[in-house]
Amino acid sequence: MNSHLVLLLLILLLLPLAEVLGDQEAKIESMKVKLMIFTGDYALLSYEGELTAGSTAVKSLVFPLVEWNRWMASVEVRRIKAVNHSDNLEIAIVNTTYYAANVLVTFKEPIKPRSSEKFSFVVNISRSIFVIPRGEGGDFSLLFYIICPNATLAKEKLEVSALLPKGSLIKPSDVPSPFTASEIPEGVLVEWLAPALIWPTATGFQFVYVTNYRVQPTPSNTPPPPPPPKQLPILPILASILVILLASTLILVRKRKRRGRVAVPKDIELRINSLDDDELRVLMKVAEIRNGVKQKDLSDLVGFSKAKISRILKKLDNMGLVVREDMRKTKIIKVEESIREILINRAKKNDKVS
């Protein structure tokens, strides 16, 4: 083959690479990459590193976003956007010849030859296969690719980790990929000790990290049904009711016995004779009204204060000479018929004597 033709073919093959290769003398001195996968609608991908320029200035870096052993489709489908970055950077999501979705890191001030610059940024990836649908669980395999086409990156300079959802269970993988996993408050932190695979590409090396894990379904917010009501034992309830009835009966019997003692004429007369004039006056006024009299009216009928009426009625009630019945906001005062007859006879005798 003609040497000029070979040279022309090489130039044609290398032209597309110029879009992303840039100055291959640039070196990434160190870089930390962390993928945070959430049970919901998005994942976060953070980069933090330091770049040293070669013999020429470096204005930008390119980080292709590759997942699940396939190129990411388009920016519109994946909905990738920068959510945070260091002050010396500008971040954009772009397409290139070789990769459909890339993070383009542009330094506001180009890095001068043989000098270094630190950088950090975070991107939000939604509608991605990194993302676990909200509330759903299942088995997942994570193949995490890291590539930087226009700067040299050694595996010894690279620290890679992934934060899996809470409760994730790590499963064995067919591809050896040494890592450590630990439970932290935010979830399960996987820190890879080395990449599972290192593939040379036309634009540099790509490092592949692998892990398999299982996510438990998120419990529903619907509260569980209340437990069935406990059936109370019938026998103890019946026994309690019986005890209450017996106690109530004893109380009523004692009241009737106490008041029944006044049915003996001699006992009643002795009690009536022990009253003073004011007390007897109140008792006679109550006896005059067969159907009973309201306590609040006795004050006007007898001419005593309400406090005095209340004190006298309390004494008469304790002696069993009157009965006080509740009626809404007042009380009805009555005397039993046997007591009424004694009081009437007593009044007649007093009239004859006078």
ZABAKE-347187 format. One record per residue (C-alpha): x, y, z. Coordinates in steps of 0.02 Angstrom, whole numbers, plus 50000, padded with zeros to 5 digits. Example, Ala and Ser with C-alpha at 12.3 -4.5 7.8 and 13.67 -1.06 7.14 Angstrom:
ZABAKE-347187
506154977550390506844994750357
This chain:
ZABAKE-347187
500005000050000500605017449958501385025950111500435041950074498805032350075499225024150243499635041150317497985048150254497015033750331497875036350499497445054750497495625050750457495555038250602496335050150726495285065450685493745059650786494855056450936495405074550941493685079151005494005071051173495845066651185496625083951206498325084651291498755066751340500165073051450498895079051578498825067751730497505065351863498575064252020497125057552126495245055752111493815050052220492195044652138490615040552235488955034452167487475036752284485975026152234484305030352313482675020952321481665033452225481895044852076483735049352064485555044952096487015056552134488755054752060490175064652139491955067352080493385074952179495175075552115496755084852066497385087451889499175091651836499435099151663500815093151546501795103851427500235113151372498815121451467497245111451506495575119751489494355105251513494095087051561492815074651495492015060951602490895049451498489415042351595489235023851563488155011651659487574993651656488754988451518487985000251390488165018251336486925030151411485645034751280485325053551273485325068151392483455070151373483105051951416484295051151562483975068751630485725072451692486115089151771487475096751877486895100652053488535106652131490335110452084491875119652147492035138252110493405136151980492305125251867490875126051746489915109951715488935104751561488175088551495488715085751314488765072551177490375067051092490785055550948491145040751061489995043551209488185049051208488205057551378489715065851458490105077851598491135091951523492185100251659492835117251603494075126851710493685145351719495545148651713496515135851609497775125751708499515132051663500835119651602501645109451741500435116251871499015107851966497205111852004495925103452116494155100352056492515093252123490745091752057489115082252082487835077351951486055071351972485545056551864483665053451856482685041051752484235030251751484485011651777485555016851925483905022152004482785009852095480925013552070480155020452228479565006952346480134992452236481434979652285482354966052192484054959852138485254972252055486964970951972488024986551971489364988451835490125005451866491265012451730492505026651756493375034651605494335050751574494825051451389495925067051394496995063851548498025049351612497265040551763498115026251855497115013751957498225017152109497635035252106495785030852099494625028252250492875022152205491375019052319489505016952306488145020652433486755007852415484995009952489484705005452670484514987052703485404981652543486124964052549487754961052454487714945352344489154935252270489744940552098490464930051956491724943851919493034945852058492974963752120493734965752294492804977752406492254981052585490444984352635489854992552796488194998552868488105017352897486595027952944486325033152761486375015452690487655002052642489355009252593490354998852467492195003752446493124994952306494934989952338495304987552153494364987451988493644971251924494184975051746495324987551657494944989551473496034999251352495015009951233495395021951091495245036251214496175029151363495815016251497494135012651575493985005051747492524993651789491864990451965490594976851998489424971752140487784962552155486514966952288484714964752340483544978652399482054974852509480404982952456479974998852549478494995552665476885004452621476355019852720474635011952743474465007852928474204989552967472434984153011472054985253196472144968853290470474960553327469754965853494470164954253635468654944753701468454948253885468104932953993466244932154033466354924154205467434937754286466284951154214464734942654282465574940654451466004959154455464214964054412463554952654548464724960354677464144977854628462314972954641462564965054811463494980254875462114991754811460784980854892461674981155060461805000155054459935001855016459474989555154460514999055280459695015455230457975007855247458415000255415459075017055474457515025855418456415011155466456855013755648455855029955647454275020055610454185015555794453075029155867454015030556031455675032355940454955045655824454195055355967455845055056061456745062155911455425075355882455485080356065457385082756050457155096455918457255114855960455895126955909456685131955742456975113955691455215109055741454515123755644455395118155485454825100155510453005105455536453045116255379453655101355277452295090255352450935102655302451305099855117450885081655078451765080954908453345088854974454095106154964455595112754868457085116254980457365133154897455575138254944455715133755129456735149355165455285160555114453955149455195454805148755364455775165255361457495157755391459065160255287459495147155157461065142355253460045139255411458725129455315460095118455240460865115255410459195110555490458695099155345460345090055356460025086555540458225081055509458805069655369460135061655480458805058755613457685050355486456285063055503456305069555323456715062655151457675073255025457435068854841458475076454700457485086154569458545094754437459425109354525458475108154690457835095254814456075090154865455845088355053454525076055116454025066855274453365049255284451515047055320451805039255491452835054255544451525066055472450165058055581451245060055737451555078455697449695081555663449185073355827450515083255918449845099355842448055094955894448585091756073449495108156080447935117156015446855109256152448095113856286448175131856225
